Amino acid sequence: MLAPTKLLAILFLFVLCNARASTNTSEITDMWWNPAESGWGVNIILQNSVVFATFFVYDTNHNPVWYTAPLYKQGSAFVWSGALYATNGPWFGGPFPPGVATISQAGTATFSVQALNQATLAYSVGGVPVIKTVQRQTWATENYTGTYAGGYSIRLTGCVPSSLNGIQEVAGLLTVSQTGASVSMAAIAVGSNCSFSGTYTQTGKLGDVQGNYSCTGGTVGTFDAFEMTPTISGFTARITGQNQYCHWSGYFGGISRAQ
């Protein structure tokens, strides 16, 4: 795995072929806030190319107000924009009669992503413009310890010799052991075993492991597995790295083995 030899395997490759099926951008679904302004924030939910944003902010009398915004992706940029709405309805502790809730456009909103953990939120309400720098809010650290059926699909570039350039796809078993910020992984595929070790960080719902790896056959290098996203079914990630032969990047992950 991640060795310079071209390995072929079909086991579990459907995991990787569908790595981008749920959205067509990096995952931005998260709770976003400005840590210097604790007390307000925006929930961002991404479905395919559409964002639904919910704001918890306050009016001029410091009373909480409720705004929502369906935002639509603008071309190839990591920018979503659309109308912002104010919603009102009956008291939460009583019945919810049909037709009582009201909704009206209060302004517009734009969510622009500069990096996986940095975005600009610009919106206006009643002609009052607001521009905020926000980041993901982290509540808990995920633990990826387990055994997975999975693999990777990567593109190798800048290789010496150049005959190694191209796409490499491998599948097999992946075991992950995580203790705090320390992560070790062992990948066993047809004709190749690789060991990875690195340091884990959590940013909002996404994980990142950076470290070193080595494979049978003598391949050694560094790697960064980022945008790690776990579910009850397994996990997916983007991955990039460098060894003594090539630079490479692509997709990595696995499905949890049935219990």
N, C-alpha and C positions, 0 to 999 in steps of 0.2 A: 504494500500500500504506500503510495506516494514515492515509490521507487522509480527509477528512470525507465525500467522495462515496461513494455506495453502488455498489460494484463487484461484479459477478457473474462467477464463473468456475467451471468444473467440473473443470479440469485438476488431478489429483493430490489432490482433496479427501478421498479415502479415508484419507490419512495423518492428517488432522486429526480426522476423524470417529471414529477408533479411538485417539485420544490416551490414553484412560484404560482401554484394554482389558485391560492386563496386571495392574493392581492397581486397587483402588477407594479408595486413599488416596494421599497424597504418598509418594514412594519413600523408604523407610527402610532398604532393604537396604544394608548397609555394615559396616565394622569400627568398633566404638564403643569408646572408652576414656576414661580420665581422665588428661590429660597430666601431672598432678602425681603420678600413681601408676603410672608406666611399669613394665610387667612383667605386667600382667593386662589382660583385656578380654573383650568379648563380640561374637561374630559374629551379626548379625541378617540373616536371609533372609526376605523377604516374598514370599508367593505368594497372590495375590488378597487375602483378608482374614486369612490365617493366617501367623504368624511362627514360624520355627524358630530358636531361639537356642542357640548353643554357647558355653560359658564356659571360659576357661582361667584357673584360679585355683589356690589352694594350701591344703593342710590345716594343722593345728596344728604339724606337724613340718616345714613348708615343702616338702612333697612335692607335685608337681603332681597335680591331680585333674580329672576329666572330668565335667561336668554338661551336660545338654541339657534344653530345654524347648519343647514345642509350645504356642504362646500364641495365644489367640483374641481377636479384636477385641471390645471391649465397647461396643456401641451405636454412636452417632455420634462418640464421643470418640476421640482419638488415644491409646487405651490398649489394650494387649494383656495378657492374663493367662492363667495355667494352671499345671499341675503341673510340677515340676522333678524330673528323674530322674538317678540315679547309675548309670553303666554300667561294667561290668568285663568283661574278656575275656582271651584268651591273648596271649602276648608277640608284638609286631608282627613280629619277625624269623623266626618259625616258622610252621607251618601254622595255619589257622583252622578247627578242627573245628566242625561244626554243633552248636549247643546249648551250647557252652561259655560264650558270653557271657551275662552276667546283667544285668538292669535292675530297679531298684527306685525307688519314689518317695522322694525325699529331702526334699522341701519344695514350695514354690510360688515363682512368679516373676511380676513385673509390669513391663512396659516402657511408660513414659508419655512421650510426645513433647510438649515445650513449644514447640519451634521446629524449623526444618529442621536445625539443628546443635546442638540441646540436648535431652537426655532424662534421665529419672530411671529408674534400674534398681533395683528393690526385690525382694529375694529372701530366702528363709530356707532353711537346711539344718540339719536336726536341731533345730529350734526356735531357732536362732541367726539373728536378723534382720540384714540388710545393706541399706543404702540408699546409692546412689552417684549422683552427677551425672556424666553421660558426654557425649561429643561424638564426631563422626565423626573418624576418623584418616585423614590425607591422606598419600599416598605418592608421587603423581606428578600432574603437570598435563596434562590432555587438550589436544589441539589440534584445532580444528574446521575448519581450513583446507580448503576444497573447494567444489565446486559441487553444489547440491542442487535437486531438483524438490520444491517445497513451498509453504508459505504460512501462513495464520493464520485463526483463527476467534475473534473478539473481541466483547465487548459494550460499547457506548459508553453512558455515563451522564452526567448532569449537563451535558448539552450546551447550548450557546447558539449557534444557536437549538435549541430542544428537538426539532425535527423530525429532528435527526441522531441522537437516542437510538435504540438498537436493536442488533441483531446485524449484524456485517459480516464477510463471508468472502471471501477473495481467495487465489488460487493463481498460481504462476508459477515463475520461476527465482530462486534465492538463492545468492549467492556470498559466501563467508566467507574473510577473510584474518586470520590470527592470528600475531603475533610477540610472544612472551612474554606480557605482560599486556595488550597492545594488540590490540583486535579491531575490525575494520571489516567491515560487511556491506552488500551492495547487493542490493536486492529489485526485480525487474522483473516486473510483472504487467500485465494488460490495462488500459491507460489510466492507469497510475500507476507511477512509479519512486521508490524511497525509499533513502536512504543512512543507515546507522547507524554510530556510532563510540562506543566505550566501553572500560572497564577490566574485565578478566576476573579472577575469583578462583575458586579450586578449594577445595571443602570436601568431603573424602571423595570419593565418586564423582560428586558433583554440581558443576556449574559455574554461574557467575552473571556476567552482563555488565550493567553500568550505564553509561548515557551519554546521548547526544543523538541526535536523528534529524531529518531533513527530507525532505519529499516534493515532487514536482512538484505545482503548484497552490498552494504556499505554506504547507502545513502544517508546523509545527515543534514540537518538544517534547522531553520526556525519556522514557526507557524503562528498564525493568529486566527482563531475560530471566533467569529463575531456574529452579531444578530442571532445568538443562540436563543431558541424559543422552544420551551418544553410544553407538552400536553400529556394527558394520560396515555396517549398512544405512542409517545416517543419524543423525538426532538429533531429540529432542523437547524442549520447554521450556514452561513457563508464562511469561506475559509480562504486564506491566502498564505503563501510561504515562499521560502527560498532555500535551495540546497546547492551543493557544489556543481550542479549541472544546469539548473533551470530556475526561473521564477514561475510560480503557478498560482492560479486562483480558480474558485468555483464553488461548489455546493457540497454539503457534508451533513450526514445525519443518519437516523435509524428509527425503526419501530421497536417498541418494547416487546420482549419475548413473552408469550402467553404464559400465565401462571397455572 
